[in-house]
Each structure stands twice: as structure tokens, then as C-alpha cells.
């Protein structure tokens, strides 16, 4: 005698060895012996053999029409053997009964299980809903297969354009488009951005990296919402100075300017003039909401996203040929360059020139200043005096105002030029940090930020300070030393067009100078929230800037078809490429002392991942001015 039974959700057939009342000892066709409960037995039979039953029943079940089976079954619960008898019109044999059981079991939408071997047909409304759902899944599966095929063929499915950002940066795995993209990536071996770029969904690798940042930080876009224009500060006295700024060629948000005025009886009156957008709108205004949300201007090679609307920047930037509202710090300096006194004013400052690094540094640099042979140019004497003053102040603090060993890099992107890797041709200019221009600007800004920070602290007015102790820099609302700069306190106040904390400090200073209650009271929750949000946002923007600078370094190497580069060892397996702010890991680098010059072969550059693979070749002499070598024709 044989039995059909259910075990672990599967139907099995076996021969009976011992038949007890509540359990049976059986042997399967594979020779395995088992003990089963009598309650799990669905059918007892003699023919066919237990090894043939399920195969024969499955073959017959495939010919049974499920819909017809649904029609002939009654409304009440039934056993499979009873339905088999009614379906075949005679007492069914083991194969026929099992065939009905297998067909019922394989159609859970049509028949609901009610126990072992027992079923009940689904109510019509439930069946129709289930069939509709099944049809929908079939259509969805077909759509996924179609979109996957289009992607693999290099074509962007029509459903993709409105969803590209989400597919790239925040994919919803419940969407059919995401499933199709993942399937195509698996079949092609390409990442999502590379596959979409091949299909025409991404114009360039630059768009991919910039798009991620904008998606995460500017989900509503970079356009400014509608807003009122800033007010015009009235009745500001006109300063009797000739102020000038010193910036690089691409600076449009000119926050700071300087002036030098001889004093009667000797010495000078040095002016540090900071643009004053805080006079044009107040905390809590719509313009404040814009600045509060952005918190800082975002910088990247070739582009920037300003904190404030262009119309406001144009009104308050310290542009040459204008007289602009400013918060001025005047330093009375004796003939031996000691500060004898200071005064802060709110006024309108005439700006007579915007000096640019690339124009001035060929004439005013370490060599010409050290030799005393600075060629004549406008504001030469003022710059010489300011540099001498900065040198004295720097020595008095015992700290360098700018690193003498580091390098700065100017990135220039010619967007009208197109290349193999997308729009834009890049030039990167290396510039030694700590030039006379750097020093005099840095030192005067340190004086302004520390002086105004101390002014707020003495008046018991909270501000936003940068503090440093034990090498760790943090922000605080309480004046604290900045060990790295050697000052008692340091409140960012010199870039209110570009940083929200500077704008907040400017509002506090304006209130102090006018004798008005400050907008942010001690222990102000709004002030604390602004500080926390600024720290996080500023760090995010800085990380993005570093990432885009790395990207453009890789673009330069590809643009120049560099086959080899020279670099210096930083530490184990890490090097910095000569004349570029590019650090990379070289697994093949042997154990070498930091600072050792090496020569590397570039093996691959991946712009989507912003990665470069290089191989150590040999030791190199001091890196030459031409650190990149184009691929030789013979290679």
C-alpha cells in the first residue's frame, strides 16, 4: 500500500512499512524512511507505484482547465477527492485524484485552502480583484523587460527623463523604472550613471556630480524665490577715504576693502571697510529667510551659487566707482606701525579701485618686496605700508596669518569649449600661499574679526565665534581664544555677502553701534540654531568643493592626455600630484620617505566615480614645471 502525504508544504508519495493508528512508517522512492502522522495522509493507493504517481498526476493536471474547474465546484468547502469524482464523472483513481489536488494547489487565486486536501473557491469579487492584480503584474513585468532592453540597446526609455534625478541619487526600488535600471545594470555590468550616460540621460560626468549636490542641497532649484528688494540705508555719512579691494579675478561678492589716510602729526589711519548688507534688510525678513536657508555661497571650479540674490549683491558689493554702505574699522597707526587706537563706524565708503591678484602680483611679490624694487603702480605705496603693518601684527601675534608652505590653485573653466568628456576646458594655476597680498589682506581681516568680536563680548552681546583649542576648531556663541591665530577671540564678520554667520555678527554690531537692542539676545535659540546649521552646511559645501576640484583635476589629466605624472609621497601608498591639488592612492608604491618625488604611470581615470588608478614607475628628480607628459605617438 502507498500513501500521498504533505510534508513541509510539498506533496510526496511513499510506501507503507508500518501502519499504526496515529502514525505510519514509510519509505520514499529514494529509500529514505520516515515517520509521518496519519493526519497528514491525503490518499492511500495501490497503483501506480509511489515513484510514478506524482509525475503522472502532474502531466494530467496540466490539461485541466482551472476556470472550468472553478465553474463546476460548489460554493461550499470541499475535498479534492470529491471534486475529482464530480469532474471525471466516475470514482477517480489515484492519478486522477492527485491531478485535481495539484491543480487546486497551484491556483491559490481561484481556490483558497481550508485544510489538508480541502478547498473553497474564491468569492467572485475577490477572484476578479486577484486576476486584475495578476494581469497588472504581468504588464509591469513586461514593462520592466521592455525598459531594460531599451537601456541595454543604448536608448533612454520615455518614462525615464522626469525621474532621472531620483533614479540616480535616490532610487525608489518599488518603481518599475528602478527595477528596469537595476536589471540593466546587472546585465551590462555598468553602474547606473554610466548606463544612463550611454543611453543619453546624462550630458556629462560633470552634470552627474553637480546634479547630486543640487538634488541633496537645493531640491527646489537654485533660483531665488520672489522677494522684496533690499532697502537703501539713509543718511549715512560719506567717508573721506579712497578705498580699494584686493581679490582674485573671479570675485564678484567683494566684501572687504582697505584704505590708507595719512594723519596730521605723523602716522596713518588705516581703514578696513566691510560691505554692509545688514543695513538693507533685517533678521526675520524674506531676504533673511533666503540667506538663512542657504547659509553660505557655494564655490566650485567655474561656477558658484550665491547666498544672496544677484540684485542684492550688486547693490552692496564694494565695486569700483561706487560709494557703498559699509561697516568700517579704523585703526590709528603710529609711525612705528603700532596701533594707537581704533574706531568703528557705519558709513558710506567710496570705492576707487578693485585690484586683482593677477594684475598686482607680478609687480608686488616676495621678490620685489624683499628687494625694495617694487615697480610703480596705483596703490603701490598703500600696499607697501599695509604689508609692513601686517608683518608687524603677525609677529606680535606670534602666528602666521597665512601658511608660507601651502599652495593655492586657481581653477578656470572655459565653458564654451567642448571636449570628449563634456563642456568645459579647464586650466589650473598653482599659486604659492602667503604672498605679500595674501598676508596684508589676511592680517587686516584677522584684526577686524578679533576687534569686533571683542567689542561684542565687552558689550555682553552674543555673537558667533570661531574658537580653537588643542588643535580643534569649533563655533561658539561665547568669546573664546583661537590658538591657531593667537587671538583672544575671533568672530567671523568680514564676509557678510558670502557667509550667514558674518551677516548675523554684522546685525549685532550695527545694533551695538546704533545703541539699539541686538536682534539676537543672549541664549537666543535662533542664534544657536543658526550656528549649528551653518557648521553642518558649511562643511557640506566645503566637501563638495573639494570633490569638484578633484573632478576637474582628473578632467585636466584627460584633457592633456597625460600618460605620466610626477608626485610627492605623503605617507604609505598616498601621493600628491605635482602642481595639482590631487591626492591619490598608489598600491604599488614602495616604502619611501614622505616628500620623496616619484614618477607614476596613469592606468585609468573614471570621471563618474572621480577615481584615478596609477602605477609606480620610478623615483623622480624634483618635479619639473611640466609635470604632465602627453602620450607619445610611438606608444
Beta strands, then each sheet from edge to edge (+ up, - down):
strand 1: 2-7
strand 2: 10-19
strand 3: 23-28
strand 4: 33-37
strand 5: 41-45
strand 6: 78-79
strand 7: 111-115
strand 8: 118-121
strand 9: 243-247
strand 10: 256-262
strand 11: 268-275
strand 12: 298-300
strand 13: 303-305
strand 14: 322-333
strand 15: 339-356
strand 16: 407-419
strand 17: 422-432
strand 18: 465-469
strand 19: 472-476
strand 20: 562-571
strand 21: 574-577
strand 22: 583-585
strand 23: 597-606
strand 24: 611-619
strand 25: 628-630
sheet 1: 4+ 3- 2+ 1- 5+
sheet 2: 6+ 8- 7+
sheet 3: 9+ 15+ 14- 11+ 10-
sheet 4: 12+ 13-
sheet 5: 16+ 17-
sheet 6: 18+ 19-
sheet 7: 22+ 21- 20+ 23- 24+
sheet 8: 22+ 21- 20+ 25-
end
